[in-house]
Amino acid sequence: MNRITILVITFLLVFMSCNKKKSEEKEEIQTEKTIEKLSTKAANVSILQTTFVINGLNDIAHKIWLYLPPNYTTSTEKYDVIYMHDAQNLFDDATSFVGEWGIDETLNTLYKNTGKNFIVVGIENGGEKRIEEYTPWKNEKYGGGKGAIYINFLVNKLKPFIDKKYRTKPAAENTAIIGSSLGGLISFYGGLKHPETFGKIGALSTSFWFSNKVITFAEENGNQKKTKLFLLVGDKEGDSMVPDTENMSELLIDLGFPTQNLKTKIAANGKHTESFWKAEFLEVITFLFNLENNERTNN
């Protein structure tokens, strides 16, 4: 085999290798496009055009997701309102971290079966700033500590905005604040700090471990007589999660929190995941809004 023949064969092999690599890259790109998550939010979920930069918190323009009841445009009814955090994870697989809560599907089914309706206001978290937004106190390792600013925004700016633009029942007894993990911590804090605004609290898988100051806070603010509180934790969430939740429940009862207004659930096999909170959401609002008794009354 002469030198020219060898060069020609080498060139052909290199050419074929390059074409194969390009073909593989093209197939990889097409595969990525195929597995791109599709939007799963219901038609009655929207993102408001108005965004909010929260003074003193950070420079992020927070998007607000809004769930309106299926009969909103065909009625003059006013509605109970649920404020929730981590809006990216509530309604849509396309924006969720590791799966959505399915709030819209759950509430649409609830309306279909019972006629009960809610407005849900979801506030997007600030991404890498989430810790500082959802923590009222600093942690030596993780930082944070701007949660009071975030809650003041909900109380003094966002809720008045929603109450003005939409047909809400604005009283505290008709308003809930619900979240999970650090979102559970900020819900616990916000609800007890502002019982005149939030009469119902869903604190799911709450990160009570974040700061010991939560104990002092509970001692100073836990003697609520009208607030309803649902504490949820799964028994597979970590070493301290269950005892932290149980201890907080016992503390509140000792402080005079009415036992009929407090439900503490330790869920078997519950893990720190969106799928767990999705599965428990209906039970949470059933307790907070007394849906079982309302259904019996309506029947």
TORKOL-4160 file (C-alpha; in steps of 0.2 Angstrom, whole numbers, padded with zeros to 4 digits, m for minus):
299
<pt num="1" X="0000" Y="0000" Z="0000"/>
<pt num="2" X="0008" Y="0016" Z="m0006"/>
<pt num="3" X="0009" Y="0033" Z="0004"/>
<pt num="4" X="m0005" Y="0041" Z="m0006"/>
<pt num="5" X="m0017" Y="0027" Z="m0003"/>
<pt num="6" X="m0014" Y="0028" Z="0016"/>
<pt num="7" X="m0017" Y="0046" Z="0016"/>
<pt num="8" X="m0034" Y="0044" Z="0007"/>
<pt num="9" X="m0039" Y="0030" Z="0019"/>
<pt num="10" X="m0034" Y="0041" Z="0034"/>
<pt num="11" X="m0044" Y="0056" Z="0027"/>
<pt num="12" X="m0060" Y="0045" Z="0024"/>
<pt num="13" X="m0059" Y="0038" Z="0042"/>
<pt num="14" X="m0057" Y="0056" Z="0049"/>
<pt num="15" X="m0071" Y="0062" Z="0038"/>
<pt num="16" X="m0083" Y="0048" Z="0043"/>
<pt num="17" X="m0079" Y="0050" Z="0062"/>
<pt num="18" X="m0083" Y="0069" Z="0061"/>
<pt num="19" X="m0100" Y="0065" Z="0052"/>
<pt num="20" X="m0104" Y="0052" Z="0065"/>
<pt num="21" X="m0100" Y="0064" Z="0079"/>
<pt num="22" X="m0111" Y="0078" Z="0072"/>
<pt num="23" X="m0125" Y="0065" Z="0069"/>
<pt num="24" X="m0123" Y="0060" Z="0088"/>
<pt num="25" X="m0123" Y="0078" Z="0093"/>
<pt num="26" X="m0139" Y="0082" Z="0083"/>
<pt num="27" X="m0148" Y="0067" Z="0090"/>
<pt num="28" X="m0143" Y="0072" Z="0108"/>
<pt num="29" X="m0150" Y="0090" Z="0105"/>
<pt num="30" X="m0166" Y="0082" Z="0098"/>
<pt num="31" X="m0168" Y="0071" Z="0113"/>
<pt num="32" X="m0166" Y="0086" Z="0125"/>
<pt num="33" X="m0179" Y="0095" Z="0116"/>
<pt num="34" X="m0191" Y="0079" Z="0117"/>
<pt num="35" X="m0188" Y="0077" Z="0136"/>
<pt num="36" X="m0191" Y="0096" Z="0139"/>
<pt num="37" X="m0205" Y="0097" Z="0152"/>
<pt num="38" X="m0222" Y="0103" Z="0146"/>
<pt num="39" X="m0233" Y="0115" Z="0155"/>
<pt num="40" X="m0246" Y="0106" Z="0166"/>
<pt num="41" X="m0254" Y="0122" Z="0174"/>
<pt num="42" X="m0273" Y="0123" Z="0172"/>
<pt num="43" X="m0282" Y="0136" Z="0162"/>
<pt num="44" X="m0288" Y="0145" Z="0177"/>
<pt num="45" X="m0270" Y="0148" Z="0183"/>
<pt num="46" X="m0261" Y="0163" Z="0177"/>
<pt num="47" X="m0245" Y="0174" Z="0181"/>
<pt num="48" X="m0249" Y="0192" Z="0185"/>
<pt num="49" X="m0241" Y="0205" Z="0173"/>
<pt num="50" X="m0237" Y="0215" Z="0189"/>
<pt num="51" X="m0221" Y="0210" Z="0198"/>
<pt num="52" X="m0214" Y="0215" Z="0214"/>
<pt num="53" X="m0197" Y="0220" Z="0220"/>
<pt num="54" X="m0198" Y="0219" Z="0239"/>
<pt num="55" X="m0189" Y="0234" Z="0247"/>
<pt num="56" X="m0175" Y="0230" Z="0258"/>
<pt num="57" X="m0175" Y="0211" Z="0253"/>
<pt num="58" X="m0166" Y="0210" Z="0237"/>
<pt num="59" X="m0168" Y="0217" Z="0219"/>
<pt num="60" X="m0177" Y="0202" Z="0212"/>
<pt num="61" X="m0194" Y="0205" Z="0203"/>
<pt num="62" X="m0205" Y="0192" Z="0211"/>
<pt num="63" X="m0218" Y="0185" Z="0200"/>
<pt num="64" X="m0235" Y="0181" Z="0207"/>
<pt num="65" X="m0245" Y="0166" Z="0201"/>
<pt num="66" X="m0264" Y="0166" Z="0203"/>
<pt num="67" X="m0277" Y="0152" Z="0204"/>
<pt num="68" X="m0295" Y="0158" Z="0202"/>
<pt num="69" X="m0309" Y="0147" Z="0205"/>
<pt num="70" X="m0318" Y="0138" Z="0190"/>
<pt num="71" X="m0333" Y="0149" Z="0192"/>
<pt num="72" X="m0325" Y="0165" Z="0195"/>
<pt num="73" X="m0330" Y="0174" Z="0179"/>
<pt num="74" X="m0348" Y="0167" Z="0180"/>
<pt num="75" X="m0352" Y="0172" Z="0198"/>
<pt num="76" X="m0352" Y="0187" Z="0210"/>
<pt num="77" X="m0346" Y="0176" Z="0224"/>
<pt num="78" X="m0331" Y="0181" Z="0236"/>
<pt num="79" X="m0318" Y="0168" Z="0240"/>
<pt num="80" X="m0307" Y="0162" Z="0254"/>
<pt num="81" X="m0288" Y="0165" Z="0250"/>
<pt num="82" X="m0273" Y="0155" Z="0252"/>
<pt num="83" X="m0256" Y="0163" Z="0251"/>
<pt num="84" X="m0242" Y="0151" Z="0247"/>
<pt num="85" X="m0223" Y="0152" Z="0244"/>
<pt num="86" X="m0212" Y="0143" Z="0231"/>
<pt num="87" X="m0225" Y="0147" Z="0217"/>
<pt num="88" X="m0213" Y="0139" Z="0204"/>
<pt num="89" X="m0218" Y="0122" Z="0212"/>
<pt num="90" X="m0236" Y="0124" Z="0215"/>
<pt num="91" X="m0245" Y="0122" Z="0198"/>
<pt num="92" X="m0233" Y="0118" Z="0184"/>
<pt num="93" X="m0221" Y="0104" Z="0180"/>
<pt num="94" X="m0212" Y="0115" Z="0168"/>
<pt num="95" X="m0206" Y="0127" Z="0182"/>
<pt num="96" X="m0205" Y="0115" Z="0196"/>
<pt num="97" X="m0189" Y="0110" Z="0205"/>
<pt num="98" X="m0193" Y="0091" Z="0206"/>
<pt num="99" X="m0212" Y="0090" Z="0203"/>
<pt num="100" X="m0227" Y="0101" Z="0206"/>
<pt num="101" X="m0239" Y="0101" Z="0220"/>
<pt num="102" X="m0254" Y="0100" Z="0208"/>
<pt num="103" X="m0264" Y="0113" Z="0218"/>
<pt num="104" X="m0274" Y="0118" Z="0203"/>
<pt num="105" X="m0279" Y="0100" Z="0199"/>
<pt num="106" X="m0283" Y="0097" Z="0218"/>
<pt num="107" X="m0294" Y="0112" Z="0219"/>
<pt num="108" X="m0303" Y="0110" Z="0203"/>
<pt num="109" X="m0308" Y="0092" Z="0208"/>
<pt num="110" X="m0313" Y="0099" Z="0225"/>
<pt num="111" X="m0325" Y="0112" Z="0216"/>
<pt num="112" X="m0332" Y="0098" Z="0205"/>
<pt num="113" X="m0336" Y="0087" Z="0220"/>
<pt num="114" X="m0341" Y="0099" Z="0233"/>
<pt num="115" X="m0343" Y="0116" Z="0225"/>
<pt num="116" X="m0330" Y="0123" Z="0237"/>
<pt num="117" X="m0319" Y="0137" Z="0230"/>
<pt num="118" X="m0303" Y="0146" Z="0234"/>
<pt num="119" X="m0291" Y="0159" Z="0227"/>
<pt num="120" X="m0273" Y="0154" Z="0228"/>
<pt num="121" X="m0259" Y="0167" Z="0227"/>
<pt num="122" X="m0242" Y="0160" Z="0224"/>
<pt num="123" X="m0226" Y="0170" Z="0227"/>
<pt num="124" X="m0211" Y="0165" Z="0217"/>
<pt num="125" X="m0196" Y="0162" Z="0228"/>
<pt num="126" X="m0180" Y="0172" Z="0224"/>
<pt num="127" X="m0169" Y="0157" Z="0218"/>
<pt num="128" X="m0153" Y="0158" Z="0227"/>
<pt num="129" X="m0160" Y="0171" Z="0238"/>
<pt num="130" X="m0174" Y="0159" Z="0244"/>
<pt num="131" X="m0165" Y="0156" Z="0261"/>
<pt num="132" X="m0165" Y="0174" Z="0266"/>
<pt num="133" X="m0183" Y="0177" Z="0261"/>
<pt num="134" X="m0190" Y="0163" Z="0271"/>
<pt num="135" X="m0180" Y="0164" Z="0287"/>
<pt num="136" X="m0184" Y="0177" Z="0300"/>
<pt num="137" X="m0168" Y="0174" Z="0309"/>
<pt num="138" X="m0150" Y="0171" Z="0304"/>
<pt num="139" X="m0141" Y="0154" Z="0304"/>
<pt num="140" X="m0123" Y="0154" Z="0308"/>
<pt num="141" X="m0119" Y="0142" Z="0293"/>
<pt num="142" X="m0133" Y="0146" Z="0281"/>
<pt num="143" X="m0136" Y="0165" Z="0284"/>
<pt num="144" X="m0153" Y="0171" Z="0280"/>
<pt num="145" X="m0163" Y="0182" Z="0292"/>
<pt num="146" X="m0174" Y="0194" Z="0281"/>
<pt num="147" X="m0190" Y="0184" Z="0283"/>
<pt num="148" X="m0199" Y="0198" Z="0292"/>
<pt num="149" X="m0196" Y="0210" Z="0277"/>
<pt num="150" X="m0204" Y="0197" Z="0266"/>
<pt num="151" X="m0219" Y="0194" Z="0277"/>
<pt num="152" X="m0222" Y="0213" Z="0279"/>
<pt num="153" X="m0223" Y="0214" Z="0260"/>
<pt num="154" X="m0236" Y="0200" Z="0260"/>
<pt num="155" X="m0246" Y="0209" Z="0274"/>
<pt num="156" X="m0244" Y="0227" Z="0269"/>
<pt num="157" X="m0243" Y="0227" Z="0250"/>
<pt num="158" X="m0247" Y="0211" Z="0241"/>
<pt num="159" X="m0263" Y="0206" Z="0251"/>
<pt num="160" X="m0270" Y="0224" Z="0249"/>
<pt num="161" X="m0266" Y="0223" Z="0231"/>
<pt num="162" X="m0275" Y="0206" Z="0229"/>
<pt num="163" X="m0290" Y="0211" Z="0239"/>
<pt num="164" X="m0292" Y="0227" Z="0229"/>
<pt num="165" X="m0291" Y="0218" Z="0212"/>
<pt num="166" X="m0301" Y="0202" Z="0216"/>
<pt num="167" X="m0316" Y="0196" Z="0225"/>
<pt num="168" X="m0309" Y="0190" Z="0241"/>
<pt num="169" X="m0315" Y="0188" Z="0258"/>
<pt num="170" X="m0302" Y="0199" Z="0267"/>
<pt num="171" X="m0304" Y="0194" Z="0285"/>
<pt num="172" X="m0291" Y="0184" Z="0294"/>
<pt num="173" X="m0303" Y="0170" Z="0297"/>
<pt num="174" X="m0304" Y="0168" Z="0278"/>
<pt num="175" X="m0285" Y="0169" Z="0274"/>
<pt num="176" X="m0272" Y="0156" Z="0275"/>
<pt num="177" X="m0253" Y="0155" Z="0273"/>
<pt num="178" X="m0246" Y="0138" Z="0268"/>
<pt num="179" X="m0228" Y="0132" Z="0264"/>
<pt num="180" X="m0216" Y="0118" Z="0266"/>
<pt num="181" X="m0198" Y="0117" Z="0273"/>
<pt num="182" X="m0192" Y="0134" Z="0275"/>
<pt num="183" X="m0208" Y="0139" Z="0267"/>
<pt num="184" X="m0216" Y="0131" Z="0282"/>
<pt num="185" X="m0205" Y="0141" Z="0294"/>
<pt num="186" X="m0210" Y="0157" Z="0286"/>
<pt num="187" X="m0228" Y="0152" Z="0286"/>
<pt num="188" X="m0227" Y="0148" Z="0305"/>
<pt num="189" X="m0219" Y="0164" Z="0308"/>
<pt num="190" X="m0230" Y="0175" Z="0297"/>
<pt num="191" X="m0246" Y="0168" Z="0304"/>
<pt num="192" X="m0242" Y="0169" Z="0322"/>
<pt num="193" X="m0234" Y="0186" Z="0320"/>
<pt num="194" X="m0249" Y="0193" Z="0310"/>
<pt num="195" X="m0265" Y="0184" Z="0317"/>
<pt num="196" X="m0275" Y="0200" Z="0311"/>
<pt num="197" X="m0270" Y="0195" Z="0293"/>
<pt num="198" X="m0268" Y="0176" Z="0293"/>
<pt num="199" X="m0280" Y="0166" Z="0303"/>
<pt num="200" X="m0275" Y="0149" Z="0296"/>
<pt num="201" X="m0257" Y="0142" Z="0295"/>
<pt num="202" X="m0251" Y="0127" Z="0286"/>
<pt num="203" X="m0233" Y="0123" Z="0291"/>
<pt num="204" X="m0228" Y="0108" Z="0282"/>
<pt num="205" X="m0211" Y="0099" Z="0285"/>
<pt num="206" X="m0206" Y="0115" Z="0294"/>
<pt num="207" X="m0187" Y="0119" Z="0296"/>
<pt num="208" X="m0188" Y="0122" Z="0315"/>
<pt num="209" X="m0170" Y="0117" Z="0316"/>
<pt num="210" X="m0165" Y="0133" Z="0307"/>
<pt num="211" X="m0164" Y="0144" Z="0322"/>
<pt num="212" X="m0167" Y="0141" Z="0341"/>
<pt num="213" X="m0175" Y="0158" Z="0341"/>
<pt num="214" X="m0191" Y="0150" Z="0335"/>
<pt num="215" X="m0194" Y="0144" Z="0353"/>
<pt num="216" X="m0193" Y="0161" Z="0360"/>
<pt num="217" X="m0204" Y="0168" Z="0346"/>
<pt num="218" X="m0217" Y="0154" Z="0349"/>
<pt num="219" X="m0217" Y="0158" Z="0368"/>
<pt num="220" X="m0220" Y="0176" Z="0364"/>
<pt num="221" X="m0233" Y="0174" Z="0350"/>
<pt num="222" X="m0240" Y="0157" Z="0352"/>
<pt num="223" X="m0255" Y="0160" Z="0364"/>
<pt num="224" X="m0267" Y="0163" Z="0349"/>
<pt num="225" X="m0285" Y="0159" Z="0352"/>
<pt num="226" X="m0293" Y="0161" Z="0335"/>
<pt num="227" X="m0278" Y="0155" Z="0324"/>
<pt num="228" X="m0279" Y="0137" Z="0316"/>
<pt num="229" X="m0263" Y="0128" Z="0313"/>
<pt num="230" X="m0259" Y="0112" Z="0304"/>
<pt num="231" X="m0241" Y="0105" Z="0308"/>
<pt num="232" X="m0236" Y="0091" Z="0296"/>
<pt num="233" X="m0221" Y="0081" Z="0296"/>
<pt num="234" X="m0216" Y="0064" Z="0288"/>
<pt num="235" X="m0207" Y="0051" Z="0298"/>
<pt num="236" X="m0194" Y="0049" Z="0284"/>
<pt num="237" X="m0188" Y="0067" Z="0284"/>
<pt num="238" X="m0173" Y="0066" Z="0295"/>
<pt num="239" X="m0168" Y="0064" Z="0313"/>
<pt num="240" X="m0174" Y="0080" Z="0320"/>
<pt num="241" X="m0189" Y="0084" Z="0310"/>
<pt num="242" X="m0202" Y="0074" Z="0320"/>
<pt num="243" X="m0196" Y="0078" Z="0337"/>
<pt num="244" X="m0195" Y="0096" Z="0333"/>
<pt num="245" X="m0213" Y="0096" Z="0326"/>
<pt num="246" X="m0219" Y="0087" Z="0341"/>
<pt num="247" X="m0210" Y="0098" Z="0353"/>
<pt num="248" X="m0217" Y="0114" Z="0345"/>
<pt num="249" X="m0235" Y="0107" Z="0346"/>
<pt num="250" X="m0233" Y="0103" Z="0364"/>
<pt num="251" X="m0226" Y="0120" Z="0368"/>
<pt num="252" X="m0240" Y="0129" Z="0359"/>
<pt num="253" X="m0253" Y="0118" Z="0369"/>
<pt num="254" X="m0244" Y="0123" Z="0385"/>
<pt num="255" X="m0245" Y="0141" Z="0380"/>
<pt num="256" X="m0264" Y="0140" Z="0379"/>
<pt num="257" X="m0266" Y="0137" Z="0360"/>
<pt num="258" X="m0283" Y="0129" Z="0359"/>
<pt num="259" X="m0281" Y="0110" Z="0355"/>
<pt num="260" X="m0296" Y="0110" Z="0344"/>
<pt num="261" X="m0287" Y="0123" Z="0333"/>
<pt num="262" X="m0271" Y="0113" Z="0331"/>
<pt num="263" X="m0268" Y="0097" Z="0321"/>
<pt num="264" X="m0251" Y="0089" Z="0322"/>
<pt num="265" X="m0249" Y="0074" Z="0309"/>
<pt num="266" X="m0234" Y="0063" Z="0308"/>
<pt num="267" X="m0236" Y="0054" Z="0292"/>
<pt num="268" X="m0230" Y="0037" Z="0289"/>
<pt num="269" X="m0217" Y="0035" Z="0276"/>
<pt num="270" X="m0218" Y="0054" Z="0272"/>
<pt num="271" X="m0202" Y="0061" Z="0264"/>
<pt num="272" X="m0196" Y="0079" Z="0261"/>
<pt num="273" X="m0203" Y="0080" Z="0244"/>
<pt num="274" X="m0216" Y="0089" Z="0233"/>
<pt num="275" X="m0225" Y="0073" Z="0230"/>
<pt num="276" X="m0227" Y="0071" Z="0249"/>
<pt num="277" X="m0234" Y="0089" Z="0251"/>
<pt num="278" X="m0245" Y="0087" Z="0236"/>
<pt num="279" X="m0253" Y="0071" Z="0244"/>
<pt num="280" X="m0256" Y="0080" Z="0260"/>
<pt num="281" X="m0263" Y="0097" Z="0254"/>
<pt num="282" X="m0281" Y="0093" Z="0253"/>
<pt num="283" X="m0281" Y="0086" Z="0271"/>
<pt num="284" X="m0272" Y="0102" Z="0277"/>
<pt num="285" X="m0285" Y="0114" Z="0269"/>
<pt num="286" X="m0299" Y="0102" Z="0275"/>
<pt num="287" X="m0294" Y="0105" Z="0293"/>
<pt num="288" X="m0290" Y="0124" Z="0291"/>
<pt num="289" X="m0306" Y="0128" Z="0282"/>
<pt num="290" X="m0317" Y="0116" Z="0291"/>
<pt num="291" X="m0322" Y="0108" Z="0274"/>
<pt num="292" X="m0330" Y="0092" Z="0282"/>
<pt num="293" X="m0342" Y="0101" Z="0293"/>
<pt num="294" X="m0346" Y="0114" Z="0279"/>
<pt num="295" X="m0350" Y="0099" Z="0267"/>
<pt num="296" X="m0361" Y="0091" Z="0280"/>
<pt num="297" X="m0370" Y="0108" Z="0283"/>
<pt num="298" X="m0373" Y="0110" Z="0264"/>
<pt num="299" X="m0380" Y="0093" Z="0262"/>
